Amino acid sequence: MKKMMVLSMAAFLGLCFTANAQEKTYPKQEPMRPGMSEYWTPQPKIVTPGDAKTNSAPSDAIVLFDGKDLSQWENPRGGEAKWKVENGVIVVNKERGAGDIATKEKFGNFQLHIEWCVPKDIEGTSQSRGNSGVFLQGMYEVQILDSYENETYVNGMAGSIYKQTPPLVNVMRKPGEWNVYDIIYTAPIFNPDGTYLYRPRVTVIQNGVVLQNNVEILGTTEYIGFPKVTPHGDGPIVLQMHGDPSKPISFRNIWIRKL
């Protein structure tokens, strides 16, 4: 019995020795070096920024209005844009039949720069005071309104996604002073059945202050009722001729960059 136990122990130790002898070893991971997480190509395209002193656009921007004419615009219902160009700015034409104006070119994702001014002697209250709007792809409105000491429903004040999302703050300048919108827009993607796969999103900056921070747009802008889902492709930038009785607002220095 003792002999068998000794033989069994020897066999067990032999197996362990053999297993240890056959265990593989592998190289250790090389020490990380700075260059292992760096890459040099492709180099970003060089874009010359605009000059604030001259209100020039970035070198890769499409200039939609340079103070001269409305050659980049049309009436969305057909025909020429019927707004006025006076002293280097666009003035909304509130005459009957003038309507909105829309860019001839259509856009998907973009960065839009637009400056607008409410007349110094503006009159009216709430929505009847310097009312207009910027429609993204012709369907989703960023509201323009004189919100300087002029209260209205908050999802209809300047910088709101109209009838959807109020602005984070009110940074409206006094009537007679120019306001600046910088709008970064991501177009929606639709499922085959026409529903949203990804809704449109927008960031709105007014006078250097964020009003909408990558906000999801729920659907089309509706004056009566709630947003709708309407499948579409690229669309124009549309500036609204609102029928409120106050004096018309003005626009200048409009440019867009495709993203």
NUGUZA-439568 format. One record per residue (C-alpha): residue number from 1; residue in three letters; x, y, z. Coordinates in nm, 3 decimals. Layout:
BEGIN
{NUM; "ALA"; {X; Y; Z}}
...
This chain:
BEGIN
{1; "MET"; {0.000; 0.000; 0.000}}
{2; "LYS"; {0.276; 0.243; 0.091}}
{3; "LYS"; {0.450; 0.160; -0.234}}
{4; "MET"; {0.136; 0.239; -0.434}}
{5; "MET"; {0.091; 0.570; -0.252}}
{6; "VAL"; {0.450; 0.667; -0.324}}
{7; "LEU"; {0.406; 0.580; -0.691}}
{8; "SER"; {0.081; 0.778; -0.709}}
{9; "MET"; {0.242; 1.083; -0.550}}
{10; "ALA"; {0.533; 1.059; -0.787}}
{11; "ALA"; {0.300; 1.037; -1.082}}
{12; "PHE"; {0.104; 1.344; -0.962}}
{13; "LEU"; {0.422; 1.546; -0.916}}
{14; "GLY"; {0.536; 1.437; -1.257}}
{15; "LEU"; {0.217; 1.556; -1.419}}
{16; "CYS"; {0.242; 1.894; -1.242}}
{17; "PHE"; {0.602; 1.933; -1.352}}
{18; "THR"; {0.508; 1.846; -1.709}}
{19; "ALA"; {0.218; 2.099; -1.708}}
{20; "ASN"; {0.442; 2.373; -1.574}}
{21; "ALA"; {0.710; 2.286; -1.823}}
{22; "GLN"; {0.461; 2.308; -2.113}}
{23; "GLU"; {0.295; 2.643; -2.007}}
{24; "LYS"; {0.349; 2.904; -2.276}}
{25; "THR"; {0.482; 3.253; -2.215}}
{26; "TYR"; {0.396; 3.553; -2.435}}
{27; "PRO"; {0.565; 3.888; -2.496}}
{28; "LYS"; {0.446; 4.170; -2.273}}
{29; "GLN"; {0.269; 4.472; -2.427}}
{30; "GLU"; {0.517; 4.730; -2.548}}
{31; "PRO"; {0.539; 5.048; -2.342}}
{32; "MET"; {0.322; 5.325; -2.482}}
{33; "ARG"; {0.493; 5.614; -2.657}}
{34; "PRO"; {0.336; 5.955; -2.741}}
{35; "GLY"; {0.349; 5.890; -3.113}}
{36; "MET"; {0.142; 5.572; -3.085}}
{37; "SER"; {-0.178; 5.780; -3.036}}
{38; "GLU"; {-0.100; 6.055; -3.290}}
{39; "TYR"; {-0.193; 6.079; -3.658}}
{40; "TRP"; {-0.111; 6.350; -3.911}}
{41; "THR"; {-0.343; 6.291; -4.206}}
{42; "PRO"; {-0.573; 6.400; -4.346}}
{43; "GLN"; {-0.488; 6.760; -4.263}}
{44; "PRO"; {-0.798; 6.985; -4.220}}
{45; "LYS"; {-0.879; 7.222; -4.504}}
{46; "ILE"; {-0.746; 7.573; -4.444}}
{47; "VAL"; {-1.024; 7.832; -4.414}}
{48; "THR"; {-0.953; 8.202; -4.380}}
{49; "PRO"; {-1.185; 8.346; -4.114}}
{50; "GLY"; {-1.398; 8.650; -4.185}}
{51; "ASP"; {-1.294; 8.996; -4.076}}
{52; "ALA"; {-1.525; 9.144; -3.813}}
{53; "LYS"; {-1.423; 9.497; -3.911}}
{54; "THR"; {-1.541; 9.455; -4.268}}
{55; "ASN"; {-1.813; 9.194; -4.201}}
{56; "SER"; {-1.650; 8.961; -4.450}}
{57; "ALA"; {-1.743; 8.591; -4.458}}
{58; "PRO"; {-1.510; 8.293; -4.413}}
{59; "SER"; {-1.332; 8.192; -4.731}}
{60; "ASP"; {-1.538; 7.874; -4.777}}
{61; "ALA"; {-1.877; 8.038; -4.714}}
{62; "ILE"; {-2.151; 8.098; -4.968}}
{63; "VAL"; {-2.243; 8.466; -4.943}}
{64; "LEU"; {-2.622; 8.493; -4.956}}
{65; "PHE"; {-2.633; 8.871; -4.923}}
{66; "ASP"; {-2.337; 9.106; -4.960}}
{67; "GLY"; {-2.522; 9.436; -4.946}}
{68; "LYS"; {-2.579; 9.467; -5.321}}
{69; "ASP"; {-2.873; 9.265; -5.451}}
{70; "LEU"; {-3.103; 8.966; -5.403}}
{71; "SER"; {-2.954; 8.753; -5.679}}
{72; "GLN"; {-2.926; 8.455; -5.442}}
{73; "TRP"; {-3.293; 8.477; -5.344}}
{74; "GLU"; {-3.635; 8.419; -5.495}}
{75; "ASN"; {-4.001; 8.416; -5.401}}
{76; "PRO"; {-4.071; 8.060; -5.270}}
{77; "ARG"; {-4.394; 8.061; -5.471}}
{78; "GLY"; {-4.208; 8.148; -5.789}}
{79; "GLY"; {-4.055; 8.457; -5.943}}
{80; "GLU"; {-3.811; 8.714; -5.813}}
{81; "ALA"; {-3.763; 8.809; -5.450}}
{82; "LYS"; {-3.968; 9.125; -5.392}}
{83; "TRP"; {-3.800; 9.267; -5.084}}
{84; "LYS"; {-3.606; 9.592; -5.097}}
{85; "VAL"; {-3.232; 9.658; -5.082}}
{86; "GLU"; {-3.162; 9.998; -4.930}}
{87; "ASN"; {-2.825; 10.134; -4.812}}
{88; "GLY"; {-2.664; 9.791; -4.816}}
{89; "VAL"; {-2.936; 9.608; -4.619}}
{90; "ILE"; {-3.244; 9.401; -4.702}}
{91; "VAL"; {-3.569; 9.555; -4.583}}
{92; "VAL"; {-3.875; 9.331; -4.551}}
{93; "ASN"; {-4.143; 9.427; -4.801}}
{94; "LYS"; {-4.483; 9.414; -4.632}}
{95; "GLU"; {-4.677; 9.510; -4.940}}
{96; "ARG"; {-4.949; 9.269; -5.038}}
{97; "GLY"; {-4.818; 8.988; -5.254}}
{98; "ALA"; {-4.450; 9.041; -5.170}}
{99; "GLY"; {-4.438; 8.731; -4.952}}
{100; "ASP"; {-4.133; 8.557; -4.807}}
{101; "ILE"; {-3.794; 8.519; -4.972}}
{102; "ALA"; {-3.602; 8.193; -5.007}}
{103; "THR"; {-3.252; 8.101; -5.118}}
{104; "LYS"; {-3.231; 7.958; -5.467}}
{105; "GLU"; {-2.984; 7.699; -5.343}}
{106; "LYS"; {-3.092; 7.421; -5.108}}
{107; "PHE"; {-2.895; 7.300; -4.808}}
{108; "GLY"; {-2.860; 7.005; -4.570}}
{109; "ASN"; {-2.628; 7.047; -4.271}}
{110; "PHE"; {-2.493; 7.400; -4.235}}
{111; "GLN"; {-2.362; 7.692; -4.033}}
{112; "LEU"; {-2.565; 8.006; -4.099}}
{113; "HIS"; {-2.473; 8.364; -4.008}}
{114; "ILE"; {-2.737; 8.635; -4.032}}
{115; "GLU"; {-2.771; 8.983; -3.883}}
{116; "TRP"; {-3.103; 9.158; -3.827}}
{117; "CYS"; {-3.226; 9.488; -3.688}}
{118; "VAL"; {-3.558; 9.606; -3.546}}
{119; "PRO"; {-3.640; 9.972; -3.632}}
{120; "LYS"; {-3.554; 10.217; -3.356}}
{121; "ASP"; {-3.906; 10.361; -3.357}}
{122; "ILE"; {-4.079; 10.021; -3.353}}
{123; "GLU"; {-4.429; 10.006; -3.203}}
{124; "GLY"; {-4.657; 9.724; -3.099}}
{125; "THR"; {-4.658; 9.453; -2.835}}
{126; "SER"; {-4.610; 9.077; -2.805}}
{127; "GLN"; {-4.605; 8.911; -3.151}}
{128; "SER"; {-4.697; 9.239; -3.324}}
{129; "ARG"; {-4.353; 9.391; -3.282}}
{130; "GLY"; {-4.071; 9.322; -3.528}}
{131; "ASN"; {-4.193; 8.974; -3.615}}
{132; "SER"; {-4.011; 8.760; -3.873}}
{133; "GLY"; {-3.832; 8.427; -3.879}}
{134; "VAL"; {-3.556; 8.213; -4.029}}
{135; "PHE"; {-3.686; 7.884; -4.166}}
{136; "LEU"; {-3.424; 7.609; -4.182}}
{137; "GLN"; {-3.470; 7.389; -4.490}}
{138; "GLY"; {-3.788; 7.590; -4.536}}
{139; "MET"; {-3.963; 7.393; -4.259}}
{140; "TYR"; {-3.827; 7.469; -3.911}}
{141; "GLU"; {-3.844; 7.825; -3.777}}
{142; "VAL"; {-3.602; 8.010; -3.555}}
{143; "GLN"; {-3.811; 8.304; -3.439}}
{144; "ILE"; {-3.716; 8.667; -3.497}}
{145; "LEU"; {-3.900; 8.920; -3.279}}
{146; "ASP"; {-3.830; 9.233; -3.079}}
{147; "SER"; {-3.796; 9.075; -2.734}}
{148; "TYR"; {-3.643; 9.385; -2.575}}
{149; "GLU"; {-3.878; 9.475; -2.289}}
{150; "ASN"; {-4.158; 9.307; -2.486}}
{151; "GLU"; {-4.307; 8.996; -2.328}}
{152; "THR"; {-4.485; 8.723; -2.523}}
{153; "TYR"; {-4.532; 8.346; -2.497}}
{154; "VAL"; {-4.182; 8.214; -2.429}}
{155; "ASN"; {-4.177; 7.960; -2.713}}
{156; "GLY"; {-4.249; 8.248; -2.950}}
{157; "MET"; {-3.988; 8.500; -2.839}}
{158; "ALA"; {-3.664; 8.579; -3.023}}
{159; "GLY"; {-3.436; 8.276; -3.047}}
{160; "SER"; {-3.708; 8.021; -2.984}}
{161; "ILE"; {-3.772; 7.722; -3.204}}
{162; "TYR"; {-4.114; 7.864; -3.278}}
{163; "LYS"; {-4.398; 7.701; -3.082}}
{164; "GLN"; {-4.152; 7.436; -2.958}}
{165; "THR"; {-3.849; 7.534; -2.748}}
{166; "PRO"; {-3.794; 7.867; -2.566}}
{167; "PRO"; {-3.447; 8.025; -2.566}}
{168; "LEU"; {-3.228; 7.969; -2.261}}
{169; "VAL"; {-3.194; 8.346; -2.209}}
{170; "ASN"; {-3.306; 8.679; -2.355}}
{171; "VAL"; {-3.010; 8.870; -2.505}}
{172; "MET"; {-3.206; 9.107; -2.727}}
{173; "ARG"; {-3.043; 9.440; -2.807}}
{174; "LYS"; {-3.238; 9.764; -2.809}}
{175; "PRO"; {-3.439; 9.855; -3.119}}
{176; "GLY"; {-3.210; 10.025; -3.368}}
{177; "GLU"; {-2.914; 9.799; -3.279}}
{178; "TRP"; {-2.808; 9.496; -3.484}}
{179; "ASN"; {-2.858; 9.143; -3.356}}
{180; "VAL"; {-2.653; 8.848; -3.479}}
{181; "TYR"; {-2.766; 8.488; -3.519}}
{182; "ASP"; {-2.517; 8.208; -3.570}}
{183; "ILE"; {-2.708; 7.886; -3.634}}
{184; "ILE"; {-2.557; 7.537; -3.656}}
{185; "TYR"; {-2.804; 7.292; -3.803}}
{186; "THR"; {-2.804; 6.913; -3.850}}
{187; "ALA"; {-3.063; 6.790; -4.099}}
{188; "PRO"; {-3.294; 6.498; -4.015}}
{189; "ILE"; {-3.263; 6.144; -4.145}}
{190; "PHE"; {-3.582; 5.954; -4.224}}
{191; "ASN"; {-3.679; 5.588; -4.208}}
{192; "PRO"; {-3.821; 5.426; -4.524}}
{193; "ASP"; {-4.172; 5.467; -4.380}}
{194; "GLY"; {-4.127; 5.845; -4.349}}
{195; "THR"; {-4.076; 5.862; -3.973}}
{196; "TYR"; {-3.767; 6.021; -3.820}}
{197; "LEU"; {-3.464; 5.800; -3.775}}
{198; "TYR"; {-3.285; 6.108; -3.641}}
{199; "ARG"; {-3.471; 6.434; -3.581}}
{200; "PRO"; {-3.319; 6.767; -3.691}}
{201; "ARG"; {-3.103; 6.940; -3.429}}
{202; "VAL"; {-3.000; 7.302; -3.393}}
{203; "THR"; {-2.772; 7.529; -3.194}}
{204; "VAL"; {-2.862; 7.898; -3.195}}
{205; "ILE"; {-2.624; 8.168; -3.073}}
{206; "GLN"; {-2.750; 8.527; -3.050}}
{207; "ASN"; {-2.501; 8.809; -2.996}}
{208; "GLY"; {-2.240; 8.556; -2.879}}
{209; "VAL"; {-2.470; 8.386; -2.625}}
{210; "VAL"; {-2.608; 8.031; -2.662}}
{211; "LEU"; {-2.989; 8.024; -2.680}}
{212; "GLN"; {-3.042; 7.670; -2.810}}
{213; "ASN"; {-2.780; 7.407; -2.727}}
{214; "ASN"; {-2.796; 7.120; -2.979}}
{215; "VAL"; {-3.174; 7.109; -2.934}}
{216; "GLU"; {-3.387; 6.843; -3.101}}
{217; "ILE"; {-3.652; 6.987; -3.331}}
{218; "LEU"; {-3.978; 6.796; -3.292}}
{219; "GLY"; {-4.108; 6.850; -3.644}}
{220; "THR"; {-4.235; 7.116; -3.881}}
{221; "THR"; {-4.323; 7.463; -3.754}}
{222; "GLU"; {-4.699; 7.501; -3.722}}
{223; "TYR"; {-4.883; 7.819; -3.622}}
{224; "ILE"; {-5.192; 7.618; -3.528}}
{225; "GLY"; {-5.150; 7.268; -3.393}}
{226; "PHE"; {-4.842; 7.063; -3.317}}
{227; "PRO"; {-4.528; 6.973; -3.516}}
{228; "LYS"; {-4.569; 6.729; -3.803}}
{229; "VAL"; {-4.326; 6.482; -3.956}}
{230; "THR"; {-4.285; 6.552; -4.327}}
{231; "PRO"; {-4.009; 6.362; -4.511}}
{232; "HIS"; {-3.786; 6.590; -4.718}}
{233; "GLY"; {-3.440; 6.639; -4.861}}
{234; "ASP"; {-3.225; 6.951; -4.876}}
{235; "GLY"; {-3.420; 7.276; -4.850}}
{236; "PRO"; {-3.378; 7.654; -4.872}}
{237; "ILE"; {-3.325; 7.919; -4.608}}
{238; "VAL"; {-3.649; 8.117; -4.593}}
{239; "LEU"; {-3.693; 8.462; -4.439}}
{240; "GLN"; {-4.046; 8.537; -4.331}}
{241; "MET"; {-4.261; 8.835; -4.421}}
{242; "HIS"; {-4.487; 8.842; -4.117}}
{243; "GLY"; {-4.817; 9.025; -4.144}}
{244; "ASP"; {-4.792; 9.212; -3.813}}
{245; "PRO"; {-4.859; 9.589; -3.842}}
{246; "SER"; {-4.523; 9.707; -3.701}}
{247; "LYS"; {-4.251; 9.861; -3.916}}
{248; "PRO"; {-4.042; 9.612; -4.117}}
{249; "ILE"; {-3.709; 9.481; -3.991}}
{250; "SER"; {-3.382; 9.468; -4.187}}
{251; "PHE"; {-3.118; 9.204; -4.263}}
{252; "ARG"; {-2.751; 9.220; -4.360}}
{253; "ASN"; {-2.432; 9.012; -4.383}}
{254; "ILE"; {-2.586; 8.673; -4.457}}
{255; "TRP"; {-2.360; 8.378; -4.532}}
{256; "ILE"; {-2.371; 7.998; -4.499}}
{257; "ARG"; {-2.118; 7.716; -4.478}}
{258; "LYS"; {-2.211; 7.361; -4.577}}
{259; "LEU"; {-2.115; 7.105; -4.313}}
